[in-house]
Amino acid sequence: MKKNNTIFDDEFPSSFTNDPSIKKLPPNRLRRYSVTVRLNEVELSKINQSRGQLSKSCWLRSSALNQLPPSVPEINKEAWLELTGSLQKLNDLGSFLLRRGEDAQPLSQEVSALKVKLSHVRDALLTLEK
């Protein structure tokens, strides 16, 4: 039996194997190009405040490609985290109900509807200030 991660082999190199051919990224995913940016102190300070735990290069790349994670206003962070946990529990419940079969179909539909509503509330927290 092969010891490699077949779930992610198409997208990412696997860290679960010592086979060097599996650890290589496909040619179209390799980052070969470097871009240098010069900043003044004010610009660097703004980037450092915005990037959080991300490295500067990762944040700049994500920013340029419009792939930054959502920014939750400080007042809404606790509610955002609670809703995220609740949505994860609903995902787990939905998976369980799918494994139960047709008997759980009506409840599964209700769980899906609840997940959609909670997602809308969570998204609203991104812009709601008070």
VENKA-V50771 format. One record per run of one state. SS is the DSSP state (alpha for helix, beta for strand, coil for the rest). FROM is the first residue (numbers start at 1). LEN is the number of residues. Records with the same first field share a line. If there is no record, write none. Layout:
SS->FROM-LEN ; FROM-LEN
//
This chain:
coil->1-19 ; 24-3 ; 30-11 ; 52-4 ; 65-9 ; 101-1 ; 125-6
alpha->20-4 ; 27-3 ; 41-11 ; 56-9 ; 74-27 ; 102-23
//
